[in-house]
């Protein structure tokens, strides 16, 4: 034990020396090179303990955060050759973006651990200030869930599932959700000022985040590199911007290849690819599946008779049934003010097929035509995009909304009338997250 303490004491002194040099203005690259060995000898889970000792000695968290940046760079170099992988990929490549985000996640996990541990060593205003900082860090970390993790779940995982690799995405997604739940738990305890529990939860969350980085860098990303083509990566990159990124601003990346969506993938994993898959993946597969049996999903997306829509393919009868099932009335008026479509099913306001092709002005009582025209004119001129009314009818609250429908360039295409009974919706309180079927 004394030997371990001595080693930590030596590391701590080296880190203090490094911080002094940074504080005096020495170049970070020179400092990084000088202290590379000691930084490499410190694991991501060990450094917060040393950092906490430095805090007790009066070194500010801001100064220690500078050290975290350098430690993360060293750590990145040692995790499955991540640094080499990043350098080999062009800027803006979706896999490079994921690696780069993990660098930020490791850094923030360390800082979270640092501030969480600091709570037990400060009192009064200092503790309130530390707690406020910790709350800001915890709120910022939630962005990992709806950027980094969500891009993997919604955009990346389908490419593995299509090839029959369903176990690893399922495991990672479950762990993503556990991390999200831990983030929410930490914020609740901070709001309740449960100081004793905050430290433990912050440390646990930091460990989970670091563990996920290891899993992604050692399993997910090397697997993607082996299996996916440039066309698939291009399709991923085209969609990534819709969700967003965690603390990075990637450059454009648009290789001269056709993008390939998951539903277009028909290739099975070859023997050569299987040999090149990371051993961590093989172990994970055997643990969760019991055997290395891949069952690719070869189901064709597009069927005979499908209508090609902007974001998918549906049969006409499916479109009609879907719109009739919606708990709302939909009516579409084209750019010439004529009724082109209305949804079937149970309606709040009656529509019959004789209304199709009729000028919408003639579908309303004469006394309200001027209001209809005012809305349509404002929509056509681009002055407004929405109008809404609500009325009481037979003891129910009815919401009537009009939306301007425009194409991708903003040109007016028509108006959507959306009518909904919101009586029960107005009474909703709290949350319902479980299915209550009997």
TIDOMI-351922 format. One record per atom (N, C-alpha, C): x, y, z. Coordinates in steps of 0.05 Angstrom, whole numbers, padded with zeros to 5 digits, always signed. Layout:
# residues N
XYZ ...
END
This chain:
# residues 438
+00017-00024+00000 +00000+00000+00000 +00017+00025+00000 +00039+00025+00017 +00056+00048+00018 +00069+00054-00009 +00075+00032-00024 +00088+00036-00050 +00068+00050-00069 +00043+00042-00068 +00022+00054-00084 +00020+00084-00077 +00020+00089-00051 +00017+00117-00043 +00041+00134-00052 +00064+00122-00051 +00088+00135-00060 +00086+00141-00090 +00076+00122-00105 +00074+00125-00134 +00054+00148-00140 +00032+00148-00126 +00013+00170-00130 +00024+00197-00122 +00040+00196-00100 +00052+00221-00091 +00071+00232-00112 +00086+00213-00124 +00105+00221-00146 +00089+00233-00169 +00068+00219-00177 +00051+00228-00199 +00040+00256-00193 +00030+00259-00168 +00018+00285-00160 +00038+00307-00163 +00063+00302-00153 +00083+00323-00155 +00090+00330-00184 +00091+00309-00201 +00097+00314-00229 +00074+00330-00242 +00049+00324-00234 +00027+00339-00245 +00027+00368-00236 +00035+00372-00211 +00037+00400-00201 +00058+00415-00216 +00080+00401-00221 +00102+00414-00237 +00092+00421-00265 +00076+00403-00276 +00065+00408-00303 +00047+00432-00303 +00030+00434-00283 +00011+00456-00280 +00026+00483-00277 +00047+00482-00262 +00063+00507-00258 +00074+00516-00285 +00084+00497-00301 +00095+00505-00327 +00074+00515-00345 +00050+00503-00345 +00028+00513-00361 +00021+00541-00353 +00019+00545-00326 +00011+00571-00315 +00031+00593-00322 +00057+00585-00324 +00078+00605-00330 +00079+00611-00360 +00063+00597-00376 +00061+00605-00404 +00076+00587-00423 +00087+00565-00414 +00101+00547-00432 +00082+00534-00452 +00092+00528-00475 +00075+00516-00496 +00065+00489-00488 +00039+00484-00494 +00027+00459-00485 +00040+00435-00498 +00048+00437-00524 +00060+00415-00537 +00086+00407-00524 +00102+00427-00515 +00127+00421-00502 +00122+00408-00475 +00102+00418-00460 +00095+00407-00434 +00084+00379-00437 +00068+00375-00458 +00056+00349-00463 +00078+00328-00468 +00098+00336-00483 +00120+00318-00490 +00137+00311-00465 +00141+00331-00449 +00158+00327-00425 +00145+00309-00405 +00118+00311-00402 +00104+00295-00382 +00088+00272-00393 +00094+00264-00418 +00079+00244-00431 +00079+00217-00415 +00102+00210-00405 +00104+00184-00391 +00087+00183-00366 +00087+00205-00350 +00071+00204-00326 +00042+00205-00332 +00034+00220-00353 +00006+00221-00361 -00004+00195-00371 +00013+00181-00386 +00006+00154-00396 +00003+00134-00373 +00016+00139-00351 +00015+00120-00329 -00010+00123-00312 -00025+00144-00318 -00049+00149-00302 -00074+00141-00317 -00091+00124-00306 -00115+00116-00319 -00136+00137-00316 -00157+00137-00334 -00178+00157-00332 -00193+00156-00305 -00193+00133-00292 -00207+00130-00267 -00189+00139-00243 -00163+00140-00248 -00144+00147-00226 -00140+00177-00225 -00141+00191-00247 -00134+00219-00247 -00152+00237-00230 -00179+00231-00229 -00195+00248-00212 -00187+00247-00182 -00176+00224-00173 -00167+00222-00145 -00144+00240-00140 -00125+00240-00160 -00102+00257-00157 -00111+00287-00159 -00129+00292-00178 -00139+00319-00182 -00151+00330-00156 -00166+00312-00142 -00179+00321-00117 -00158+00329-00096 -00136+00314-00095 -00115+00321-00076 -00103+00348-00083 -00101+00354-00109 -00091+00380-00118 -00110+00402-00111 -00136+00397-00112 -00156+00417-00104 -00153+00424-00075 -00148+00403-00058 -00144+00408-00029 -00120+00426-00024 -00101+00424-00042 -00077+00440-00039 -00079+00468-00051 -00103+00475-00060 -00108+00502-00069 -00106+00507-00099 -00102+00486-00115 -00101+00489-00144 -00130+00490-00155 -00136+00510-00171 -00164+00514-00179 -00173+00493-00200 -00198+00486-00200 -00209+00468-00220 -00204+00477-00248 -00203+00504-00252 -00199+00514-00279 -00171+00506-00289 -00151+00509-00271 -00123+00501-00278 -00122+00471-00284 -00136+00455-00267 -00135+00426-00270 -00149+00418-00296 -00169+00433-00304 -00183+00427-00330 -00163+00429-00353 -00144+00448-00352 -00124+00450-00373 -00107+00425-00374 -00101+00414-00351 -00086+00389-00350 -00103+00366-00361 -00129+00367-00356 -00147+00346-00367 -00145+00346-00397 -00145+00369-00410 -00143+00370-00439 -00119+00355-00449 -00096+00359-00436 -00072+00346-00445 -00073+00316-00439 -00084+00309-00415 -00086+00281-00408 -00104+00266-00428 -00126+00279-00436 -00144+00267-00455 -00130+00261-00482 -00113+00279-00490 -00098+00275-00515 -00080+00251-00512 -00066+00248-00490 -00049+00225-00485 -00065+00200-00484 -00088+00202-00469 -00105+00179-00466 -00116+00170-00493 -00123+00189-00510 -00133+00182-00536 -00113+00166-00553 -00088+00172-00550 -00067+00158-00564 -00065+00129-00556 -00073+00123-00531 -00070+00096-00521 -00094+00078-00524 -00116+00089-00533 -00141+00073-00534 -00144+00062-00563 -00136+00038-00566 -00140+00023-00591 -00130+00039-00615 -00108+00054-00612 -00098+00069-00635 -00117+00090-00645 -00133+00101-00628 -00154+00120-00637 -00141+00144-00650 -00118+00153-00640 -00105+00176-00652 -00097+00170-00681 -00086+00146-00685 -00078+00138-00712 -00103+00136-00730 -00124+00124-00719 -00149+00122-00734 -00159+00149-00743 -00159+00168-00725 -00169+00195-00731 -00152+00208-00753 -00126+00205-00751 -00108+00218-00771 -00111+00205-00798 -00119+00179-00799 -00121+00165-00825 -00147+00173-00839 -00166+00184-00824 -00192+00191-00837 -00193+00220-00844 -00206+00226-00866 -00208+00255-00874 -00226+00270-00855 -00221+00296-00852 -00237+00313-00835 -00266+00313-00845 -00284+00312-00825 -00312+00311-00832 -00323+00283-00836 -00306+00263-00838 -00315+00235-00840 -00331+00228-00815 -00355+00215-00818 -00372+00211-00794 -00358+00194-00772 -00341+00176-00780 -00327+00160-00760 -00306+00177-00745 -00293+00194-00759 -00274+00213-00746 -00290+00231-00727 -00313+00240-00735 -00329+00257-00717 -00336+00243-00691 -00343+00217-00693 -00350+00202-00669 -00326+00199-00650 -00303+00193-00662 -00278+00192-00646 -00273+00219-00632 -00275+00240-00647 -00269+00267-00636 -00289+00274-00614 -00314+00266-00617 -00333+00271-00595 -00326+00256-00570 -00315+00232-00573 -00308+00216-00550 -00285+00229-00535 -00268+00243-00548 -00247+00258-00535 -00260+00279-00516 -00280+00293-00525 -00294+00312-00509 -00309+00299-00486 -00320+00275-00491 -00335+00261-00471 -00317+00252-00448 -00293+00242-00455 -00274+00234-00434 -00266+00258-00417 -00261+00280-00430 -00253+00304-00415 -00275+00313-00396 -00299+00313-00406 -00322+00322-00389 -00328+00303-00367 -00324+00277-00372 -00328+00257-00351 -00308+00261-00328 -00283+00267-00335 -00263+00272-00315 -00270+00297-00298 -00279+00318-00312 -00286+00343-00298 -00310+00338-00280 -00330+00322-00290 -00353+00315-00273 -00344+00301-00248 -00326+00282-00250 -00316+00268-00227 -00302+00287-00208 -00286+00305-00219 -00272+00324-00203 -00290+00341-00186 -00311+00353-00198 -00329+00370-00183 -00347+00355-00164 -00355+00330-00173 -00371+00314-00155 -00356+00307-00129 -00330+00300-00132 -00313+00293-00109 -00308+00318-00092 -00306+00341-00105 -00300+00366-00090 -00322+00373-00070 -00347+00365-00075 -00369+00372-00057 -00364+00365-00028 -00351+00342-00024 -00347+00333+00004 -00325+00347+00018 -00311+00365+00004 -00288+00379+00016 -00292+00409+00019 -00316+00418+00013 -00321+00447+00015 -00347+00452+00031 -00349+00476+00041 -00373+00483+00058 -00383+00511+00050 -00407+00517+00059 -00418+00544+00056 -00420+00553+00027 -00412+00577+00022 -00414+00589-00005 -00398+00573-00026 -00375+00563-00017 -00358+00547-00035 -00373+00522-00045 -00388+00510-00026 -00403+00486-00034 -00425+00493-00053 -00439+00515-00047 -00460+00524-00065 -00449+00530-00093 -00426+00543-00094 -00414+00549-00120 -00406+00524-00135 -00395+00504-00120 -00386+00479-00133 -00411+00464-00143 -00432+00464-00127 -00457+00450-00135 -00468+00463-00160 -00467+00490-00162 -00477+00503-00186 -00461+00496-00210 -00435+00494-00207 -00417+00486-00229 -00424+00457-00237 -00428+00440-00217 -00434+00412-00223 -00460+00409-00238 -00480+00425-00230 -00505+00425-00244 -00502+00433-00273 -00486+00453-00278 -00482+00462-00306 -00468+00440-00322 -00449+00426-00310 -00435+00404-00323 -00455+00382-00330 -00471+00375-00310 -00490+00353-00313 -00511+00359-00335 -00520+00384-00335 -00539+00392-00356 -00526+00391-00384 -00501+00399-00385 -00487+00398-00411 -00483+00370-00421 -00478+00351-00402 -00474+00324-00409 -00498+00311-00422 -00522+00321-00416 -00546+00309-00428 -00546+00311-00458 -00531+00330-00469 -00529+00333-00498 -00517+00309-00511 -00501+00294-00496 -00489+00269-00507 -00511+00250-00516 -00532+00249-00500 -00554+00230-00506 -00569+00237-00531 -00574+00263-00536 -00590+00270-00560 -00573+00279-00583 -00546+00276-00582 -00529+00281-00605 -00513+00255-00611 -00492+00251-00596 -00473+00229-00601 -00487+00202-00601 -00502+00196-00579 -00515+00170-00577 -00538+00167-00597 -00553+00189-00600 -00576+00187-00618 -00567+00183-00647 -00545+00195-00656 -00536+00190-00683 -00528+00161-00687 -00516+00149-00666 -00509+00120-00668 -00535+00104-00670 -00554+00109-00652 -00578+00093-00651 -00595+00095-00676 -00599+00120-00686 -00617+00125-00708 -00604+00122-00736 -00578+00127-00738 -00566+00128-00764 -00545+00106-00768 -00529+00100-00748 -00508+00080-00751 -00517+00051-00747 -00532+00046-00725 -00539+00019-00719 -00554+00004-00741 -00571+00018-00757 -00585+00003-00778 -00566-00011-00798 -00542+00000-00802 -00523-00012-00821 -00513-00039-00809 -00509-00041-00783 -00501-00066-00771 -00524-00085-00770 -00548-00076-00762 -00571-00093-00760 -00577-00106-00787 -00574-00091-00809 -00580-00101-00836 -00562-00124-00842 -00538-00125-00831 -00519-00147-00836 -00522-00170-00816 -00542-00168-00798 -00546-00188-00778 -00532-00184-00752 -00518-00162-00749 -00504-00156-00724 -00523-00140-00706 -00542-00154-00694 -00562-00140-00678 -00556-00139-00648 -00539-00157-00639 -00533-00159-00610 -00518-00135-00600 -00496-00127-00614 -00480-00105-00604 -00495-00079-00603 -00509-00071-00624 -00526-00046-00622 -00545-00047-00599 -00557-00071-00594 -00577-00073-00572 -00563-00069-00545 -00539-00080-00542 -00525-00076-00517 -00517-00047-00513 -00506-00035-00534 -00498-00007-00532 -00521+00011-00526 -00544+00007-00540 -00567+00024-00536 -00577+00022-00507 -00578-00003-00496 -00586-00006-00469 -00568+00009-00450 -00542+00009-00455 -00523+00023-00438 -00526+00054-00442 -00532+00062-00467 -00538+00090-00471 -00561+00099-00453 -00582+00083-00452 -00606+00091-00436 -00599+00091-00406 -00582+00072-00398 -00574+00072-00370 -00559+00098-00363 -00542+00107-00381 -00527+00132-00377 -00547+00156-00377 -00566+00156-00395 -00586+00178-00395 -00601+00178-00368 -00609+00154-00359 -00623+00153-00333 -00606+00163-00310 -00580+00157-00311 -00562+00166-00290 -00558+00196-00290 -00558+00207-00315 -00557+00237-00317 -00581+00250-00304 -00604+00239-00310 -00629+00250-00298 -00629+00247-00267 -00619+00224-00258 -00618+00219-00229 -00600+00239-00216 -00577+00244-00228 -00558+00263-00217 -00570+00291-00215 -00584+00300-00236 -00597+00326-00235 -00619+00327-00213 -00633+00305-00209 -00654+00305-00188 -00641+00308-00161 -00619+00294-00156 -00606+00295-00130 -00593+00323-00126 -00584+00335-00147 -00573+00362-00145 -00595+00381-00137 -00619+00379-00150 -00642+00396-00143 -00651+00392-00115 -00648+00367-00105 -00657+00361-00077 -00635+00367-00057 -00611+00375-00066 -00588+00381-00049 -00580+00356-00032 -00581+00333-00044 -00573+00308-00030 -00543+00304-00034 -00527+00319-00019 -00499+00321-00023 -00485+00293-00020 -00494+00277-00001 -00482+00251+00003 -00485+00233-00021 -00507+00235-00035 -00512+00218-00058 -00500+00229-00084 -00498+00255-00085 -00488+00268-00110 -00460+00258-00118 -00442+00257-00098 -00415+00249-00104 -00415+00220-00116 -00429+00202-00104 -00430+00174-00113 -00441+00172-00141 -00463+00187-00146 -00476+00185-00172 -00458+00198-00194 -00445+00220-00187 -00427+00234-00206 -00404+00215-00214 -00393+00201-00194 -00371+00183-00200 -00380+00160-00217 -00404+00149-00210 -00415+00127-00226 -00420+00135-00255 -00432+00159-00258 -00437+00169-00285 -00411+00173-00301 -00391+00184-00288 -00365+00188-00301 -00354+00161-00310 -00356+00141-00293 -00345+00115-00300 -00361+00102-00324 -00387+00106-00324 -00404+00095-00345 -00397+00109-00372 -00392+00135-00371 -00385+00149-00396 -00358+00140-00406 -00339+00136-00388 -00313+00127-00397 -00314+00098-00408 -00330+00082-00394 -00333+00054-00404 -00345+00054-00432 -00365+00071-00437 -00377+00072-00463 -00357+00081-00484 -00340+00099-00478 -00319+00107-00497 -00302+00083-00504 -00294+00068-00484 -00278+00044-00489 -00293+00025-00508 -00319+00021-00503 -00335+00002-00519 -00337+00012-00548 -00341+00038-00551 -00344+00049-00578 -00317+00049-00593 -00296+00057-00579 -00270+00059-00593 -00259+00031-00599 -00266+00011-00582 -00254-00016-00585 -00272-00035-00600 -00298-00030-00601 -00317-00049-00613 -00332-00036-00637 -00347-00015-00631 -00365-00004-00651 -00350+00008-00675 -00332+00027-00670 -00319+00041-00692 -00301+00024-00709 -00284+00006-00697 -00269-00012-00714 -00286-00030-00731 -00309-00038-00720 -00328-00055-00736 -00339-00039-00759 -00347-00015-00755 -00357+00002-00776 -00336+00006-00798 -00312+00010-00790 -00290+00014-00809 -00286-00010-00827 -00289-00034-00815 -00285-00059-00831 -00309-00064-00850 -00333-00058-00841 -00357-00067-00855 -00368-00047-00875 -00367-00021-00868 -00382-00001-00884 -00365+00010-00907 -00379+00015-00929 -00366+00027-00952 -00367+00058-00951 -00352+00071-00969 -00353+00100-00970 -00382+00110-00976 -00396+00095-00992 -00424+00103-00999 -00441+00103-00974 -00437+00083-00956 -00453+00082-00932 -00445+00104-00913 -00419+00109-00910 -00410+00131-00893 -00420+00158-00904 -00421+00161-00930 -00432+00186-00941 -00461+00190-00933 -00477+00168-00935 -00505+00170-00927 -00508+00177-00897 -00490+00166-00881 -00490+00173-00852 -00484+00202-00848 -00463+00212-00862 -00455+00240-00859 -00478+00259-00868 -00493+00251-00889 -00515+00268-00899 -00537+00271-00878 -00540+00251-00861 -00561+00252-00841 -00552+00262-00814 -00526+00261-00809 -00515+00268-00782 -00523+00297-00774 -00522+00315-00793 -00528+00343-00787 -00556+00347-00776 -00575+00330-00784 -00602+00332-00775 -00605+00328-00744 -00586+00313-00733 -00587+00308-00704 -00568+00326-00689 -00544+00330-00700 -00525+00348-00687 -00502+00333-00673 -00483+00349-00662 -00458+00338-00652 -00453+00347-00623 -00435+00332-00610 -00428+00340-00582 -00401+00354-00582 -00402+00380-00579 -00379+00398-00575 -00359+00397-00598 -00367+00389-00622 -00349+00392-00645 -00364+00404-00668 -00350+00416-00686 -00362+00428-00710 -00347+00416-00735 -00357+00392-00744 -00342+00378-00765 -00343+00393-00792 -00322+00389-00807 -00321+00401-00834 -00338+00385-00853 -00344+00396-00876 -00359+00382-00896 -00343+00358-00907 -00357+00337-00913 -00345+00313-00925 -00365+00302-00945 -00358+00302-00970 -00377+00294-00991 -00362+00279-01014 -00354+00254-01009 -00339+00239-01029 -00356+00235-01054 -00342+00231-01076 -00355+00229-01102 -00365+00200-01106 -00383+00191-01089 -00395+00164-01091 -00425+00167-01086 -00440+00148-01094 -00469+00148-01088 -00474+00139-01060 -00491+00154-01046 -00498+00147-01018 -00514+00121-01018 -00509+00104-00998 -00523+00078-00995 -00537+00078-00969 -00564+00075-00970 -00580+00074-00946 -00581+00045-00935 -00587+00042-00909 -00587+00015-00897 -00605-00005-00912 -00628+00004-00921 -00646-00015-00935 -00636-00024-00962 -00615-00011-00972 -00602-00020-00997 -00580-00040-00993 -00572-00045-00968 -00550-00063-00962 -00560-00092-00965 -00546-00108-00981 -00553-00136-00985 -00529-00154-00980 -00506-00142-00976 -00482-00158-00973 -00481-00172-00946 -00472-00197-00947 -00467-00212-00923 -00438-00207-00914 -00432-00212-00889 -00405-00208-00879 -00387-00230-00890 -00366-00222-00903 -00348-00241-00916 -00329-00253-00896 -00316-00275-00904 -00296-00288-00886 -00273-00269-00880 -00265-00253-00900 -00243-00234-00896 -00251-00213-00876 -00275-00202-00879 -00285-00182-00860 -00287-00193-00832 -00296-00218-00830 -00299-00231-00804 -00272-00233-00790 -00251-00239-00805 -00224-00241-00794 -00214-00214-00784 -00223-00193-00797 -00214-00166-00790 -00230-00152-00768 -00252-00165-00760 -00269-00153-00739 -00253-00153-00713 -00257-00132-00696 -00243-00131-00670 -00250-00155-00652 -00231-00165-00637 -00235-00187-00619 -00256-00180-00598 -00257-00155-00590 -00277-00146-00570 -00305-00152-00581 -00309-00147-00607 -00335-00152-00619 -00342-00182-00618 -00322-00199-00626 -00327-00228-00626 -00335-00237-00598 -00321-00227-00578 -00327-00235-00551 -00355-00226-00543 -00362-00201-00551 -00389-00191-00544 -00410-00207-00558 -00405-00215-00583 -00425-00230-00598 -00429-00258-00585 -00407-00271-00578 -00409-00297-00565 -00423-00296-00539 -00418-00274-00524 -00431-00271-00497 -00461-00267-00499 -00469-00252-00520 -00497-00245-00522 -00513-00263-00541 -00499-00277-00559 -00513-00294-00578 -00507-00324-00575 -00484-00330-00562 -00477-00358-00558 -00464-00370-00582 -00466-00358-00605 -00454-00368-00630 -00451-00345-00649 -00432-00349-00668 -00427-00328-00688 -00445-00333-00713 -00470-00332-00710 -00489-00336-00732 -00501-00310-00740 -00495-00301-00765 -00506-00275-00774 -00529-00280-00793 -00551-00267-00788 -00574-00270-00806 -00580-00243-00818 -00569-00237-00841 -00573-00211-00854 -00603-00206-00860 -00611-00181-00858 -00638-00173-00865 -00638-00166-00894 -00651-00182-00911 -00651-00178-00940 -00678-00169-00950 -00696-00161-00932 -00722-00153-00940 -00721-00128-00957 -00734-00128-00981 -00734-00105-00998 -00753-00084-00987 -00745-00059-00988 -00761-00037-00978 -00784-00030-00998 -00777-00027-01023 -00797-00017-01043 -00813-00041-01055 -00839-00039-01053 -00857-00060-01063 -00871-00050-01088 -00883-00069-01103 -00899-00062-01126 -00922-00044-01117 -00926-00022-01131 -00948-00004-01124 -00942+00017-01104 -00918+00016-01092 -00911+00037-01072 -00909+00064-01085 -00919+00084-01070 -00916+00112-01077 -00890+00123-01065 -00873+00135-01080 -00848+00146-01069 -00854+00173-01057 -00850+00175-01031 -00854+00200-01016 -00827+00212-01010 -00827+00236-00998 -00802+00249-00992 -00786+00233-00973 -00799+00220-00953 -00784+00206-00932 -00794+00177-00929 -00799+00164-00952 -00807+00136-00950 -00824+00127-00973 -00835+00103-00970 -00851+00090-00991 -00875+00078-00978 -00899+00083-00989 -00924+00071-00979 -00943+00065-01002 -00959+00044-00997 -00981+00038-01016 -01003+00059-01013 -01017+00065-01034 -01040+00084-01032 -01060+00077-01010 -01066+00051-01008 -01085+00043-00987 -01074+00047-00959 -01048+00044-00956 -01035+00049-00930 -01037+00078-00923 -01032+00095-00943 -01034+00124-00938 -01062+00132-00929 -01082+00122-00943 -01110+00129-00937 -01117+00119-00909 -01109+00093-00903 -01116+00082-00877 -01101+00096-00854 -01077+00104-00859 -01061+00118-00838 -01074+00145-00832 -01081+00160-00853 -01093+00186-00849 -01121+00184-00836 -01136+00163-00843 -01162+00159-00831 -01160+00151-00802 -01137+00139-00794 -01133+00130-00766 -01124+00152-00748 -01113+00173-00759 -01103+00195-00743 -01126+00208-00727 -01121+00214-00701 -01142+00226-00685 -01146+00256-00691 -01149+00262-00716 -01152+00290-00725 -01164+00290-00753 -01177+00311-00761 -01188+00315-00788 -01167+00330-00804 -01161+00320-00828 -01142+00334-00845 -01156+00341-00872 -01152+00366-00881 -01163+00374-00907 -01141+00390-00921 -01136+00384-00946 -01115+00399-00961 -01128+00416-00983 -01121+00441-00984 -01131+00460-01004 -01106+00467-01021 -01108+00465-01048 -01085+00469-01065 -01079+00499-01069 -01059+00505-01085 -01051+00533-01089 -01072+00550-01103 -01092+00537-01116 -01114+00551-01129 -01139+00552-01112 -01136+00546-01087 -01157+00548-01067 -01179+00526-01070 -01172+00504-01083 -01192+00483-01087 -01186+00459-01069 -01207+00447-01058 -01204+00424-01040 -01194+00400-01056 -01170+00389-01048 -01158+00367-01063 -01161+00341-01048 -01163+00342-01021 -01162+00317-01005 -01174+00323-00977 -01187+00302-00966 -01194+00302-00938 -01191+00274-00927 -01184+00271-00902 -01180+00245-00890 -01207+00232-00883 -01207+00206-00884 -01232+00191-00877 -01233+00185-00848 -01248+00163-00841 -01251+00156-00813 -01271+00174-00799 -01271+00173-00772 -01290+00190-00757 -01280+00219-00757 -01298+00237-00766 -01290+00265-00768 -01306+00282-00749 -01294+00305-00742 -01308+00324-00725 -01327+00340-00743 -01317+00349-00766 -01333+00364-00785 -01338+00346-00810 -01363+00344-00818 -01369+00326-00840 -01357+00335-00866 -01346+00316-00882 -01337+00320-00909 -01348+00298-00926 -01357+00305-00950 -01366+00285-00970 -01350+00289-00995 -01348+00269-01012 -01332+00270-01036 -01341+00292-01055 -01365+00301-01052 -01374+00323-01070 -01359+00349-01066 -01345+00350-01043 -01329+00375-01037 -01303+00376-01053 -01294+00353-01064 -01269+00353-01078 -01270+00370-01103 -01250+00387-01107 -01250+00405-01130 -01265+00431-01126 -01278+00433-01104 -01295+00457-01098 -01277+00480-01087 -01281+00504-01095 -01266+00527-01083 -01272+00527-01053 -01251+00530-01037 -01254+00529-01009 -01272+00551-00998 -01273+00574-01012 -01290+00596-01003 -01320+00587-01003 -01327+00569-01021 -01355+00560-01023 -01361+00539-01002 -01341+00530-00988 -01345+00509-00968 -01350+00521-00940 -01351+00548-00939 -01355+00562-00913 -01379+00580-00915 -01392+00585-00892 -01414+00604-00892 -01406+00631-00903 -01422+00645-00919 -01415+00671-00931 -01404+00691-00910 -01414+00690-00886 -01405+00709-00866 -01376+00706-00857 -01364+00682-00863 -01336+00678-00854 -01317+00676-00878 -01327+00681-00902 -01309+00678-00926 -01286+00699-00925 -01292+00723-00914 -01271+00743-00913 -01248+00734-00895 -01254+00719-00875 -01232+00709-00857 -01216+00688-00872 -01230+00670-00887 -01216+00650-00903 -01197+00663-00923 -01207+00683-00937 -01190+00697-00957 -01166+00711-00944 -01171+00723-00920 -01149+00737-00907 -01126+00717-00900 -01134+00694-00890 -01114+00673-00883 -01099+00664-00908 -01114+00658-00929 -01101+00648-00954 -01082+00669-00966 -01091+00693-00966 -01074+00715-00978 -01048+00718-00962 -01051+00717-00935 -01027+00720-00919 -01008+00697-00923 -01019+00673-00926 -01002+00649-00932 -00988+00652-00959 -01003+00661-00979 -00991+00663-01006 -00969+00684-01007 -00973+00706-00993 -00953+00727-00992 -00929+00721-00975 -00931+00699-00959 -00909+00692-00941 -00909+00708-00916 -00931+00723-00910 -00932+00739-00887 -00938+00723-00861 -00952+00701-00865 -00959+00683-00842 -00957+00655-00852 -00954+00636-00832 -00953+00608-00838 -00972+00591-00822 -00986+00605-00803 -01004+00590-00786 -01027+00608-00776 -01051+00596-00774 -01074+00610-00762 -01089+00589-00745 -01099+00596-00722 -01113+00576-00706 -01136+00588-00691 -01156+00571-00686 -01180+00578-00672 -01187+00555-00653 -01203+00560-00633 -01213+00538-00616 -01242+00545-00608 -01258+00525-00608 -01287+00529-00603 -01297+00507-00583 -01319+00512-00570 -01333+00492-00554 -01356+00481-00571 -01357+00454-00573 -01377+00441-00589 -01387+00416-00576 -01412+00415-00568 -01424+00392-00555 -01408+00383-00531 -01399+00402-00515 -01384+00396-00490 -01355+00389-00495 -01345+00392-00519 -01317+00385-00526 -01302+00410-00534 -01275+00410-00529 -01259+00432-00538 -01245+00424-00564 -01251+00440-00585 -01241+00434-00612 -01221+00455-00621 -01197+00445-00629 -01176+00462-00639 -01175+00460-00670 -01176+00483-00683 -01176+00484-00712 -01151+00500-00721 -01134+00488-00736 -01109+00501-00744 -01106+00500-00774 -01095+00521-00785 -01088+00523-00814 -01059+00528-00817 -01046+00512-00834 -01017+00514-00838 -01011+00518-00868 -00994+00537-00874 -00985+00541-00901 -00966+00518-00909 -00972+00506-00932 -00955+00484-00941 -00937+00495-00963 -00910+00492-00960 -00891+00503-00979 -00871+00482-00987 -00860+00485-01011 -00839+00466-01020 -00812+00473-01007 -00792+00458-01015 -00766+00462-01003 -00754+00490-01008 -00764+00504-01028 -00754+00531-01034 -00772+00553-01024 -00793+00545-01008 -00810+00564-00996 -00834+00572-01013 -00838+00560-01037 -00860+00567-01054 -00886+00556-01043 -00907+00572-01042 -00933+00564-01031 -00946+00542-01048 -00953+00520-01035 -00966+00497-01050 -00995+00494-01042 -01003+00504-01019 -01030+00501-01010 -01033+00505-00980 -01056+00497-00970 -01061+00501-00941 -01071+00474-00929 -01061+00468-00906 -01070+00444-00891 -01089+00453-00868 -01113+00442-00868 -01131+00447-00845 -01129+00423-00827 -01123+00428-00802 -01119+00406-00782 -01137+00411-00758 -01157+00394-00755 -01177+00397-00734 -01175+00374-00714 -01175+00381-00688 -01170+00361-00668 -01187+00366-00643 -01197+00344-00631 -01211+00346-00606 -01190+00344-00584 -01186+00366-00569 -01165+00366-00549 -01175+00365-00520 -01200+00356-00517 -01212+00356-00490 -01195+00340-00470 -01188+00315-00477 -01172+00299-00459 -01143+00308-00458 -01133+00318-00480 -01105+00327-00481 -01100+00350-00460 -01120+00367-00458 -01117+00390-00439 -01116+00381-00410 -01125+00356-00404 -01126+00347-00377 -01101+00331-00369 -01082+00327-00388 -01058+00311-00383 -01040+00326-00363 -01031+00311-00343 -01012+00321-00323 -00990+00300-00318 -00967+00309-00310 -00946+00291-00303 -00936+00275-00327 -00927+00251-00322 -00916+00233-00343 -00929+00206-00341 -00930+00192-00364 -00938+00164-00365 -00918+00150-00382 -00902+00133-00370 -00880+00120-00385 -00884+00090-00387 -00904+00079-00373 -00909+00050-00373 -00935+00043-00387 -00936+00020-00399 -00960+00010-00412 -00979-00001-00390 -01004+00009-00390 -01022+00000-00368 -01044-00019-00379 -01038-00033-00400 -01058-00052-00411 -01062-00075-00390 -01086-00085-00389 -01092-00107-00371 -01090-00133-00386 
END
